[in-house]
Amino acid sequence: METPWNVFFCAVSPFSYAMRALVINEFSSPRWQDLPAPGVPGETLGNYALGSFDFYTNTPWIWGGLGFNFGMYILLTIGSIIALAYLHPETPRAQIPDQSQLEAARQQGEERRKTMNSRRMDANSVIIPVTPGKGTRKDSSEDDSNSEDLDMKSSRTNPALMHSPSSALNKGGQSDISSSLPFTPITLVFKDIRYFVPNPRYDKKAARAAARAKQTQAEMEMTKGSSDPTDPKAKTPPLDMTLMEELQLLKGLTGYAEPGVLTALMGGSGAGKTTLMDVIAGRKTVGRIQGDIYANGHLVEQRSWSRVMGYCEQFDIHSPAQTVREALVFSARLRMPPSVSDEKVDAYVDEVLDIVDLMDIMYNLVGIPGTNGLSVEQRKRLTIAVELVSNPSVVFMDEPTSGLDARAATTVMRAVRNVARNNRTVIVTIHQPSIEIFEAFDMLLLLQRGGSITYFGALGSHSQNLIDYLCQIPGTPELPNGYNPATWMLEVTGGSMATVVKAVNADWPSVYRESELCKSNLAYAHELVERDSKQCPKLEVQSQYAMPFRAQMSILLRKFTLAYWRSPSYNMVRLLVTLLVSILYGTTYYKKGQVGYPATLGEIQNVIGIMFSSSNFLGMTNLMSAMAVIGYERVVFYRERGASMYDPFAYGYAMAMVEMPYLLVQSLCFVPIMYWMVLFLPTPEAFFHYFIMFFETVCFYTIFGQFLVYITPNAGIAQVLGGLFNYLFNIFNGFVITYPAMPSGWHWMNRFSPPTWILYGLGVSQLGQSEVPMDPTLVDGQVLPVWQYVQQQFGYDYSMRWWCVLILLAYILFVRVTSILALKYWNFLRR
């Protein structure tokens, strides 16, 4: 089949050597060589079959193929070693902002803020008025002498609370968030929170056996006389983890968080910091939760709770092809109602950019961590900003300073402090902070390993409240001069390895439960619920999502359109590969698209083989390349779904539509070049039918690749599953084994396989009307036209050519809808 200019590629192709060796090895066996070829005197059936496909008949080619492939293995291994030794990964590229562009953006932002503030009317405010109750703080104007007060304006604060922000976090002239977008301040109270998860070590049979043994022992004791349970000699059997069906991670936690108060959630590893935050935020996907969570005195409902809450994940997950400002506008527009104009959204985004100190890099691409784009510290601030632009009343932050140096951590915490000072409720999990960062917090909830409270209350100036509480326990060492109180606290309570001070041998959770501080906290939490339930209305929303469905689709489509345009490594490479493949097919099978006169079996197989190999190769290329992109974006989707940004159907629609222009261009790069070079049927109907079928083919494989990512835990498993499906498709699509020759028990698999209809539609459009006679020696001397031979041997009916288009379209729509349903109801983010 090769033309002279393609002989070189065949000569160096490992696949051609392997294929030649396997075919010669089979057809040179006695079962083929002992049979005569029909109609060819003196020729064996094996040699005739090899000659029909231009294969050699010499058996030395078997060992030649084996040796060539082994040599290629050695050569490629050496090449890989050299590449690892001398090639380096992509280094992060610096992004230098355009100062004139930044200055213009600052001026526009300032003008927008002034315009919004001038237009804002008190009647448009949505702040819920709250009557000051017990423990109301004095207005900050009465306490201006304290430079460290940061003008905290909480109107519902525990009277024992003493704010203790570090002065190190208040330098630099950080601006406050204006009230251009009013919000509802929320007092958060959680009571008796308990959280249970399935025990992975649970043995059901062992548990039943233990229960029967326990019942038997109890009956025997009743017969002999029950023993005294208070007997000190009585031994308590060791806890067997295999007998517990559930593990309790949180044990009856009660606390509160108020507007304008920055609360730290701390504890050693395994204490349950993130677990508690996830439970309160409604982010848990496994396990069983007990207890009550109140927002402004009313039990929370996830539908409305997710709309007034921002959750900053520990891992900074963002779409890499967005700029910083685009990421904020995207989050803000989807999480604010249509009543908030685009002009107000832009103005508020400018404010947030200023608050978290991202103004200078607002036009930088987010990029991929460790490769390009933002630094770790900038990503942390972007994570905070993405949640802040939704104008939340409550903000949860999971270890916002993890992985940062001291300077970067201070910068991030300054941004966190600015969020709290705007009368928002902020809870932050943090692990071993510096003195400056630790003393920036107002309240501390310290958890002990196992999910119990060690301390909950105000830190006090220079952490004095905390120090006084812990030092009440006999044997507690004093805080060394200049030592970090956060580190001292964790070492004393056993939350971390002791380095300077020794852990106190005390049951800290029991000490807290019996303390006056615990009783005061319980009473105040109850008081907050009682007061706010009377003064504040229940949080209610009209719909789960802030924006209507059409607006969601428009915003998502705009995001993905820009992302695809900025991803040449995905789209341009895909198009260039398609263009190259079209040229290779056109030159390799130049003018081989039509059968000769009379037609031979080899020519029929060649025509259908071109269609099979081209559709399968480019289809699988699309399937595999889409997995990496979709796999990364799926993680972003999980974060955005948790924030109730959009309907999964809007997301699925946008992901499908953004691919269409590139798939259309891909089809234009392949079909016109290959079709006319191969010289398929030169009729308009045949050409456009082939074009439509090929376009649907790449659409199907691309969407099927997305579907496999959505139904598997990660892209690696999706790729393995994609290879398995490709194997099944190739076996049952009717090319390797035709439909009439297939065992009747597998006919359903042929009709179920989508590539069956791809090959059916492409093949019958080219051969289904051909009146060229077949070689009589191949059909027992009969005179059969090609169309009849194709109908008998492949089961292809020409009247089905447009039905194949509709059937493949139905498969595309089915896979698309199924993938969206998988996104909506199938969650691999287990937390």
C-alpha positions in Angstrom: 0.0 0.0 0.0 2.9 2.4 0.6 3.8 4.9 -2.0 7.5 5.5 -2.7 7.7 8.5 -0.3 6.3 6.5 2.6 8.6 3.4 2.3 11.0 5.0 4.8 8.2 5.3 7.5 7.2 1.7 7.0 10.9 0.6 7.2 11.4 2.2 10.6 8.0 1.5 12.1 8.2 -1.1 15.0 4.5 -1.8 14.5 5.0 -2.8 10.8 7.7 -5.3 11.9 5.6 -6.7 14.7 2.5 -7.0 12.5 4.5 -8.6 9.7 6.1 -11.1 12.1 2.8 -12.1 13.7 1.0 -12.5 10.3 3.8 -14.6 8.7 4.0 -16.7 11.9 0.3 -17.5 11.6 -0.1 -18.1 7.9 3.1 -20.1 7.5 1.8 -22.7 9.8 0.8 -26.2 8.4 -3.0 -25.5 8.8 -2.7 -22.8 6.2 0.1 -24.1 4.1 -1.5 -27.6 3.6 -4.6 -26.1 2.0 -4.7 -25.1 -1.7 -5.7 -21.6 -2.7 -9.1 -21.5 -4.4 -8.7 -20.8 -8.2 -4.9 -20.5 -8.0 -3.2 -23.8 -9.0 0.0 -24.5 -7.1 -0.5 -21.8 -4.5 -1.2 -22.5 -0.8 -3.9 -20.8 1.0 -1.5 -19.2 3.5 0.8 -17.7 0.8 -2.3 -16.5 -1.1 -3.6 -14.7 1.9 -0.2 -13.1 2.6 0.1 -12.0 -0.9 -3.4 -10.5 -0.9 -2.2 -8.0 1.6 1.4 -7.6 0.2 3.0 -9.4 3.1 6.3 -11.3 2.6 6.1 -15.1 2.9 9.7 -15.7 4.1 9.8 -17.0 7.7 13.1 -15.2 8.6 11.0 -12.0 8.8 9.6 -13.5 12.0 13.0 -13.3 13.8 13.7 -10.0 12.0 10.6 -8.4 13.6 11.5 -9.7 17.0 15.1 -8.4 16.7 14.0 -5.0 15.4 11.5 -4.4 18.2 14.0 -5.4 20.8 16.6 -3.1 19.3 14.1 -0.2 19.4 13.4 -1.0 23.0 17.1 -0.6 23.8 17.4 2.5 21.7 14.4 4.2 23.3 15.6 3.3 26.8 19.0 4.9 26.1 17.2 8.0 24.7 15.1 8.2 27.9 18.2 8.1 30.0 19.8 10.9 28.0 16.7 13.0 28.1 16.5 12.6 31.9 20.1 13.5 32.3 20.3 16.6 30.1 16.7 18.0 29.7 15.2 20.1 32.4 11.5 20.7 33.3 9.8 24.0 32.5 11.1 26.7 34.8 8.6 29.2 36.3 8.4 32.3 34.1 8.3 35.7 35.6 5.2 37.8 34.8 6.0 41.5 34.7 2.9 43.7 35.0 2.3 46.6 32.7 2.5 49.6 34.9 0.4 51.8 32.7 -2.3 49.1 32.5 -2.3 48.7 36.3 -2.5 52.5 36.8 -5.4 52.7 34.4 -7.1 49.8 36.2 -6.6 51.5 39.6 -8.1 54.8 38.4 -11.1 52.9 36.9 -11.6 51.0 40.1 -11.4 54.2 42.2 -14.0 55.8 39.9 -16.3 52.8 40.1 -16.1 52.8 43.9 -16.9 56.5 44.1 -19.8 56.1 41.7 -21.2 53.2 43.7 -20.8 55.0 47.0 -22.5 58.1 45.6 -25.4 56.0 44.3 -25.9 53.8 47.4 -29.0 54.6 49.3 -29.9 53.5 52.8 -33.1 52.0 51.6 -31.2 49.5 49.5 -29.4 48.1 52.5 -29.9 44.5 53.4 -28.2 44.5 56.7 -30.4 43.0 59.4 -30.7 45.5 62.3 -29.6 44.0 65.6 -30.5 45.5 69.0 -27.4 45.5 71.2 -27.8 43.1 74.1 -25.8 41.9 77.0 -22.1 42.5 76.6 -22.3 45.2 74.0 -18.9 46.8 73.4 -18.4 50.5 73.5 -18.1 52.2 70.1 -14.5 52.4 68.9 -14.6 56.2 69.0 -14.6 55.9 72.8 -11.4 53.9 72.8 -9.2 55.6 70.2 -6.4 55.7 72.7 -5.7 52.0 72.1 -3.8 51.9 68.8 -4.1 48.1 68.7 -7.9 48.0 68.8 -8.2 48.1 65.0 -11.6 49.7 65.4 -13.5 46.4 65.9 -17.2 47.1 65.7 -18.9 43.9 66.9 -22.2 44.8 68.5 -22.7 41.3 70.1 -19.5 40.3 71.8 -18.8 38.4 74.9 -18.1 40.8 77.7 -15.0 38.8 78.7 -13.5 39.3 75.3 -10.4 41.4 75.0 -9.1 41.9 71.5 -5.4 41.4 71.1 -4.3 41.9 67.5 -0.6 42.1 66.9 0.6 45.4 65.8 2.8 43.7 63.2 -0.3 42.9 61.2 -1.6 46.4 61.3 1.2 48.2 59.5 1.2 49.0 55.9 -2.0 51.1 55.6 -4.3 48.3 54.6 -7.6 49.6 53.5 -11.0 48.4 54.8 -13.8 47.0 52.7 -16.4 49.6 52.1 -20.1 49.1 52.6 -20.9 49.5 48.9 -22.3 45.9 49.1 -24.0 45.5 52.4 -24.4 42.1 54.0 -26.0 40.3 56.9 -23.7 40.0 59.9 -24.1 36.5 61.3 -23.5 35.1 64.8 -22.7 31.4 64.5 -23.4 29.0 67.4 -22.8 25.3 67.4 -24.1 23.0 70.1 -23.0 19.5 71.1 -21.5 18.6 67.7 -20.6 15.0 67.3 -19.3 13.4 64.2 -19.1 9.7 63.4 -17.4 7.9 60.5 -17.4 4.3 59.4 -14.6 2.2 60.9 -12.5 0.8 58.1 -11.2 -1.9 60.5 -14.7 -3.0 61.5 -15.2 -6.8 61.4 -18.9 -7.6 61.4 -18.4 -11.3 62.1 -16.1 -10.6 65.0 -18.5 -8.0 66.4 -21.4 -10.5 66.4 -19.2 -13.1 68.0 -18.1 -10.6 70.7 -21.8 -9.6 71.3 -22.8 -13.3 71.8 -19.8 -13.8 74.1 -20.7 -10.8 76.1 -24.4 -11.9 76.4 -23.3 -15.4 77.5 -20.9 -13.9 80.2 -23.7 -11.6 81.4 -26.0 -14.6 81.8 -23.4 -16.6 83.7 -22.8 -13.6 86.1 -26.5 -13.4 86.7 -26.6 -17.1 87.6 -23.6 -16.8 90.0 -24.4 -13.4 91.3 -23.4 -10.1 89.7 -20.0 -8.7 90.7 -19.5 -5.2 92.0 -18.7 -2.9 89.1 -16.8 -0.6 91.4 -14.4 -3.3 92.4 -10.9 -2.0 91.7 -9.8 -5.5 91.0 -12.2 -5.7 88.1 -10.3 -5.4 84.8 -11.6 -3.4 81.8 -11.0 -5.3 78.6 -8.8 -3.4 76.0 -10.7 -1.6 73.3 -10.8 -3.7 70.1 -11.1 -1.4 67.1 -12.4 -4.2 64.9 -15.6 -4.4 67.1 -16.6 -0.7 66.6 -18.8 0.0 63.6 -18.2 3.7 63.8 -15.4 6.0 65.0 -16.3 9.2 66.8 -14.1 12.1 65.7 -15.9 15.0 67.4 -17.2 14.6 70.9 -19.9 17.1 72.0 -18.3 20.4 71.0 -20.1 23.7 71.8 -19.0 27.1 70.8 -19.8 30.3 68.9 -18.3 32.9 66.6 -19.4 36.5 66.4 -19.2 39.2 63.7 -15.9 41.2 63.8 -14.2 38.6 65.9 -11.3 36.6 64.5 -11.4 33.0 65.9 -8.5 30.6 65.8 -9.2 26.8 65.7 -6.1 25.0 66.8 -4.9 21.6 68.1 -2.4 18.9 67.4 -2.5 16.5 64.4 -5.7 14.5 64.5 -7.4 16.8 66.9 -10.3 17.5 64.4 -9.7 21.1 63.4 -10.6 20.7 59.8 -13.2 18.1 60.6 -15.1 20.6 62.8 -14.8 23.3 60.2 -16.1 21.0 57.5 -19.0 19.9 59.7 -20.0 23.4 60.5 -19.7 24.5 56.8 -21.7 21.5 55.6 -18.8 20.1 53.5 -18.7 16.6 54.9 -19.6 13.9 52.3 -19.3 10.8 54.5 -20.2 10.0 58.1 -23.0 10.9 60.5 -23.4 14.3 62.3 -25.2 15.0 65.5 -25.8 18.4 67.1 -27.2 21.8 66.2 -25.7 24.7 64.2 -27.4 28.1 64.4 -27.0 31.2 62.3 -28.5 34.3 63.9 -30.5 32.0 66.3 -32.0 29.8 63.6 -31.0 26.3 62.6 -29.0 26.4 59.3 -30.2 25.0 56.1 -27.5 24.1 53.6 -29.4 25.7 50.7 -29.1 29.2 52.3 -26.1 28.5 54.4 -23.8 27.9 51.4 -24.9 31.3 50.0 -23.8 33.4 52.9 -20.6 31.5 53.7 -17.1 31.5 52.2 -14.8 28.5 52.6 -11.1 28.9 51.9 -9.6 25.5 51.3 -6.1 24.5 52.5 -5.0 23.6 49.0 -5.3 26.5 46.6 -7.3 25.2 43.7 -7.9 27.5 40.8 -8.3 27.3 37.0 -4.8 27.9 35.7 -5.8 29.8 32.5 -7.6 32.6 34.3 -6.1 35.9 35.3 -6.4 36.9 39.0 -9.1 39.5 38.2 -11.0 37.1 36.0 -11.1 34.5 38.8 -12.5 37.1 41.2 -15.1 38.5 38.7 -16.2 34.9 37.9 -16.7 34.0 41.6 -18.4 37.4 42.4 -20.8 37.4 39.4 -22.0 33.8 40.0 -22.5 34.2 43.7 -24.3 37.6 43.7 -27.9 37.9 42.6 -28.9 39.6 39.4 -30.0 42.7 41.3 -26.3 43.5 41.8 -25.2 45.1 38.6 -22.0 44.2 36.7 -20.8 47.7 37.6 -21.2 47.0 41.3 -19.5 43.7 41.0 -16.5 45.2 39.2 -16.3 47.9 41.9 -16.4 45.4 44.7 -13.8 43.2 43.0 -11.5 46.2 42.9 -12.0 46.7 46.6 -11.2 43.1 47.4 -8.1 43.2 45.1 -6.9 46.2 47.2 -7.7 44.5 50.5 -5.7 41.3 49.8 -3.0 43.2 48.1 -3.4 41.6 44.6 -3.8 44.8 42.6 -0.3 44.7 41.2 -0.8 41.2 39.8 -4.5 41.4 38.8 -3.7 40.6 35.1 -1.3 37.7 35.8 -2.4 34.2 34.9 -3.0 32.0 37.9 -0.9 29.2 36.2 0.0 25.8 37.5 1.7 25.5 40.9 5.4 24.9 40.7 5.5 25.6 37.0 4.3 29.1 36.2 1.9 31.7 37.4 1.4 32.9 41.0 3.7 32.1 43.9 2.4 30.0 46.9 1.7 33.1 49.0 -0.1 34.9 46.1 -2.3 31.8 45.6 -3.2 31.9 49.3 -4.4 35.4 49.0 -6.2 34.6 45.8 -8.1 31.8 47.6 -9.2 34.3 50.3 -10.2 36.8 47.7 -12.2 34.3 45.6 -14.4 33.7 48.7 -14.4 37.3 49.8 -15.8 38.6 46.5 -19.0 36.6 47.2 -19.7 39.1 50.0 -20.0 36.4 52.6 -21.1 36.9 56.2 -19.1 34.0 57.5 -15.6 33.0 56.3 -13.9 29.7 57.1 -10.2 29.4 56.3 -8.3 26.1 56.5 -4.7 26.8 57.4 -4.2 29.8 55.2 -0.5 30.2 56.2 0.6 26.5 55.6 3.7 26.3 53.4 4.5 30.0 53.7 7.6 31.7 55.1 7.2 34.2 58.0 6.9 37.3 55.7 4.4 35.7 53.4 2.4 34.3 56.3 2.2 37.8 57.9 1.0 39.2 54.6 -1.8 36.6 54.3 -2.8 37.1 57.9 -3.0 40.9 57.4 -5.5 40.2 54.7 -7.4 37.8 57.0 -7.5 40.5 59.7 -8.9 43.0 57.2 -11.7 40.5 56.4 -12.7 40.2 60.1 -12.5 43.9 60.8 -15.4 44.5 58.5 -17.8 42.9 61.0 -17.6 39.4 59.3 -17.5 36.2 61.2 -14.1 34.6 60.6 -12.9 31.2 61.8 -9.4 30.1 60.9 -7.6 26.7 61.5 -3.9 27.3 62.0 -1.0 25.1 63.0 1.8 26.4 65.2 1.7 30.1 64.1 4.3 32.7 65.0 3.8 35.0 68.0 2.6 37.9 65.7 0.1 35.8 63.9 -1.2 34.0 67.0 -1.8 37.2 68.9 -3.7 38.6 65.9 -6.6 36.4 66.9 -9.3 37.4 69.4 -10.8 34.0 70.3 -9.2 30.5 70.5 -10.9 27.1 70.3 -8.2 24.6 71.2 -9.0 20.9 70.5 -7.4 17.8 72.0 -6.6 14.7 69.9 -9.8 12.8 69.7 -12.1 15.7 69.1 -12.6 17.3 72.6 -12.2 20.9 73.7 -9.2 21.9 75.8 -9.8 25.6 75.8 -12.4 28.0 74.3 -12.4 31.7 75.1 -10.7 35.0 74.5 -6.9 35.1 74.1 -6.6 38.4 75.9 -3.8 40.9 75.6 -0.6 39.1 74.8 -2.5 35.8 75.3 -2.9 36.5 79.0 -6.3 34.9 79.4 -5.1 31.7 77.9 -1.9 31.7 80.0 -3.8 32.3 83.2 -6.3 29.5 82.4 -3.6 26.9 81.7 -1.4 27.9 84.6 -4.3 27.1 87.0 -3.6 23.4 86.6 -1.0 22.2 89.1 2.3 21.4 87.5 1.9 23.6 84.5 5.3 25.2 83.7 5.4 29.0 83.3 5.7 30.5 79.8 9.4 31.2 79.2 10.3 34.8 78.5 10.1 35.5 74.8 8.7 32.0 74.0 5.8 31.6 71.6 2.6 31.2 73.6 1.1 29.1 70.8 4.0 26.6 70.9 4.0 26.6 74.7 0.2 25.9 74.8 0.5 22.9 72.4 3.5 21.5 74.3 1.8 21.9 77.7 -1.4 20.2 76.6 0.3 17.5 74.6 -0.7 18.8 71.2 2.8 18.7 69.9 6.2 17.2 70.7 7.7 18.8 73.8 10.9 20.7 73.1 11.3 23.4 75.8 8.5 22.5 78.3 7.1 19.2 79.3 3.5 18.2 78.8 1.3 18.3 81.9 -0.2 14.9 82.8 -3.8 16.1 83.0 -7.1 15.3 81.3 -7.5 18.7 79.7 -10.9 18.1 78.2 -12.2 17.0 81.6 -10.7 20.0 83.2 -12.4 22.3 80.6 -15.8 20.5 81.1 -15.7 21.1 84.8 -14.4 24.7 84.6 -16.4 27.9 85.1 -15.2 29.0 81.6 -17.1 26.1 80.0 -20.2 26.9 82.0 -20.0 30.5 81.0 -19.5 29.6 77.3 -22.5 27.2 77.3 -24.7 29.9 78.9 -23.6 32.6 76.5 -24.1 30.3 73.5 -27.6 29.6 74.7 -28.1 33.4 75.3 -27.0 34.2 71.7 -29.4 31.7 70.2 -32.3 32.9 72.3 -31.6 36.6 71.6 -31.0 36.3 67.9 -33.9 34.0 67.2 -36.2 36.9 68.4 -34.3 39.7 66.8 -33.2 38.3 63.4 -35.2 36.7 60.7 -34.3 33.2 59.4 -31.9 33.1 56.4 -33.8 32.3 53.3 -33.0 32.2 49.6 -35.4 31.9 46.7 -33.2 29.4 44.8 -30.1 27.3 45.4 -28.0 29.4 43.0 -27.7 33.2 42.9 -27.8 33.6 39.1 -30.4 32.1 36.7 -29.5 29.1 34.6 -28.9 31.0 31.3 -26.6 33.5 33.1 -24.7 30.6 34.6 -24.2 29.1 31.2 -23.1 32.4 29.7 -20.5 33.1 32.5 -19.1 29.5 32.4 -18.9 29.6 28.6 -17.0 32.8 28.7 -14.6 31.4 31.3 -13.9 28.2 29.3 -13.6 30.0 26.0 -10.8 32.1 27.4 -9.2 29.1 29.1 -9.2 27.1 25.9 -7.8 30.0 23.9 -4.9 30.3 26.4 -4.2 26.6 26.3 -2.2 26.1 23.1 -0.5 23.0 24.6 -3.9 21.3 24.4 -5.7 22.7 21.4 -2.9 23.7 19.0 -1.0 20.5 19.5 -4.2 18.6 18.9 -4.9 20.5 15.7 -1.3 20.1 14.5 -1.3 16.4 15.1 -4.6 16.2 13.1 -3.1 18.1 10.2 0.0 15.9 10.2 -2.1 12.7 10.3 -4.3 13.9 7.4 -1.2 14.5 5.3 0.3 11.1 6.3 -3.0 9.3 5.4 -3.3 11.2 2.2 0.2 10.4 1.1 0.2 6.8 2.4 -3.1 5.9 0.8 -2.9 8.2 -2.2 -5.8 7.3 -4.6 -6.5 4.1 -2.7 -10.0 5.1 -1.7 -11.8 3.3 -4.5 -11.7 -0.4 -5.5 -10.3 -1.7 -8.8 -12.1 -3.5 -11.5 -12.8 -6.2 -10.5 -12.7 -5.5 -6.8 -10.6 -7.7 -4.5 -11.0 -8.6 -0.9 -7.8 -6.7 0.0 -9.1 -3.5 -1.6 -12.4 -3.7 0.3 -10.4 -4.2 3.6 -8.1 -1.3 2.7 -11.0 1.1 2.2 -12.7 0.2 5.4 -9.3 0.0 7.2 -8.6 3.6 6.3 -11.9 4.7 7.9 -11.4 2.4 10.9 -7.8 3.4 11.7 -8.2 7.2 11.1 -11.4 7.5 13.2 -10.0 5.3 16.0 -6.6 7.0 16.1 -7.8 10.6 16.2 -10.7 9.6 18.4 -8.5 8.1 21.0 -6.1 11.0 20.7 -8.9 13.3 21.7 -10.1 11.0 24.4 -6.7 10.8 26.1 -5.8 14.5 25.7 -9.1 15.6 27.2 -8.6 13.6 30.3 -5.7 15.7 31.7 -7.6 19.0 31.2 -10.9 17.7 32.6 -9.1 16.0 35.5 -7.7 19.2 36.7 -10.8 21.2 36.2 -12.9 18.6 38.0 -11.1 19.5 41.3 -12.0 23.1 40.7 -15.6 22.1 40.0 -15.8 20.3 43.4 -14.7 23.5 45.1 -17.2 25.7 43.2 -20.0 23.2 43.6 -19.5 23.3 47.4 -20.0 27.1 47.2 -23.3 26.6 45.1 -22.0 28.7 42.3 -23.8 27.0 39.4 -25.9 24.1 38.3 -23.9 21.1 37.1 -26.0 21.1 33.9 -24.8 24.6 33.1 -21.2 23.4 33.7 -21.7 20.4 31.5 -23.3 22.5 28.7 -20.4 25.0 28.8 -17.7 22.2 28.7 -19.4 20.6 25.7 -20.0 23.8 23.8 -16.5 25.2 24.2 -15.1 22.1 22.5 -17.3 22.5 19.4 -15.3 25.1 17.5 -12.0 23.3 18.0 -13.6 19.9 17.0 -15.0 21.6 13.9 -11.6 23.0 13.0 -10.1 19.6 13.7 -12.5 18.0 11.2 -11.7 20.7 8.6 -8.0 20.0 9.1 -8.5 16.3 8.4 -11.4 15.4 6.2 -10.9 17.8 3.1 -7.2 16.9 2.9 -7.4 13.2 3.5 -10.7 12.7 1.6 -9.6 14.1 -1.7 -6.0 12.7 -1.6 -7.3 9.2 -0.8 -9.9 9.8 -3.5 -13.1 8.6 -1.9 -16.3 9.1 -3.8 -16.3 12.5 -5.4 -20.0 13.3 -4.8 -21.3 16.2 -2.5 -23.5 13.8 -0.5 -20.7 11.3 0.2 -18.3 14.1 1.2 -20.6 15.9 3.5 -21.8 12.6 5.0 -18.2 11.6 5.7 -17.5 15.1 7.2 -20.5 14.9 9.5 -19.7 11.4 10.6 -16.1 12.3 11.4 -17.1 15.4 13.3 -19.5 13.3 15.4 -16.7 10.8 15.9 -14.3 13.3 17.5 -17.2 14.8 19.5 -18.1 11.4 20.8 -14.6 10.4 21.8 -13.9 13.8 23.4 -17.1 13.7 25.5 -16.6 10.0 26.3 -13.1 10.9 27.7 -14.7 13.6 29.9 -17.3 11.0 31.0 -14.6 8.5 32.1 -12.9 11.2 34.2 -16.2 12.1 35.9 -17.0 8.5 36.9 -13.5 7.6 38.1 -11.4 8.8 41.1 -8.6 10.2 39.0 -7.3 10.7 35.5 -4.9 7.7 35.7 -7.8 5.2 36.3 -9.8 7.0 33.6 -6.9 6.4 31.1 -6.8 2.7 31.9 -10.5 2.5 31.6 -10.3 4.3 28.3 -7.8 1.8 27.0 -10.1 -1.1 28.0 -13.1 0.5 26.3 -11.0 1.0 23.1 -10.1 -2.6 23.1 -13.7 -3.6 23.4 -14.7 -1.2 20.7 -12.1 -2.5 18.3 -13.1 -6.1 18.9 -16.9 -5.6 18.5 -17.1 -2.8 16.0 -17.4 -5.2 13.0 -13.9 -4.7 11.5 -11.8 -7.4 13.1 -14.8 -9.8 13.1 -17.7 -8.8 10.9 -21.2 -8.8 12.2 -22.4 -11.9 10.3 -19.3 -13.8 11.3 -19.6 -12.9 14.9 -21.1 -15.5 17.3 -24.8 -14.7 17.7 -24.4 -14.3 21.4 -22.2 -11.3 20.9 -24.4 -9.5 18.3 -25.8 -7.3 21.0 -22.3 -6.1 21.9 -21.7 -5.1 18.3 -24.9 -3.0 18.2 -24.2 -1.6 21.6 -20.7 -0.4 20.6 -20.8 3.3 19.4 -17.8 2.8 16.9 -19.9 0.2 15.2 -22.1 2.9 13.8 -19.1 5.1 13.0 -17.6 2.3 10.8 -21.0 1.4 9.5 -21.8 4.9 8.4 -18.4 5.7 6.9 -18.1 2.3 5.1 -21.6 2.1 3.6 -21.4 5.7 2.3 -18.4 4.8 0.2 -19.1 1.2 -0.8 -22.9 0.8 -0.3 -23.8 1.9 -3.9 -20.8 0.5 -5.8 -21.7 -1.6 -8.8 -18.1 -2.7 -9.5 -18.1 -6.5 -9.6 -16.1 -8.6 -7.2 -13.4 -10.9 -8.3 -15.3 -14.1 -9.2 -12.5 -16.3 -7.7 -13.3 -14.8 -4.3 -17.1 -15.5 -4.3 -17.2 -19.0 -5.7 -17.5 -17.8 -9.3 -20.5 -15.6 -8.6 -20.9 -12.2 -10.2 -21.6 -10.0 -7.2 -21.4 -6.2 -7.1 -19.4 -4.6 -4.3 -22.5 -3.2 -2.6 -24.0 -6.7 -2.4 -20.8 -8.2 -1.1 -20.5 -5.6 1.6 -24.1 -6.3 2.6 -23.4 -10.0 2.9 -20.0 -9.9 4.5 -20.4 -6.8 6.8 -24.1 -6.5 7.2 -24.1 -2.9 5.9 -27.3 -1.5 4.3 -27.0 1.7 2.3 -30.4 3.0 3.5 -28.9 3.1 7.0 -26.2 5.8 6.2 -28.2 8.7 7.7 -29.6 6.6 10.5 -26.0 6.1 11.6 -25.6 9.8 11.9 -28.6 10.0 14.2 -27.6 7.0 16.2 -24.2 8.4 16.9 -25.8 11.8 17.8 -28.0 10.0 20.3 -24.9 8.3 21.8 -23.2 11.8 22.2 -26.3 13.3 23.9 -26.6 10.2 26.2 -23.0 10.3 27.3 -23.1 14.1 27.8 -26.2 13.9 30.0 -24.9 10.9 31.9 -21.6 12.6 32.6 -23.4 15.7 34.0 -25.5 13.4 36.2 -22.3 11.8 37.4 -20.9 15.2 38.2 -24.0 16.1 40.2 -24.5 12.9 42.2 -21.2 11.1 42.1 -18.6 12.7 44.4 -15.1 11.4 44.7 -14.1 14.2 47.0 -14.5 12.3 50.3 -14.1 14.5 53.3 
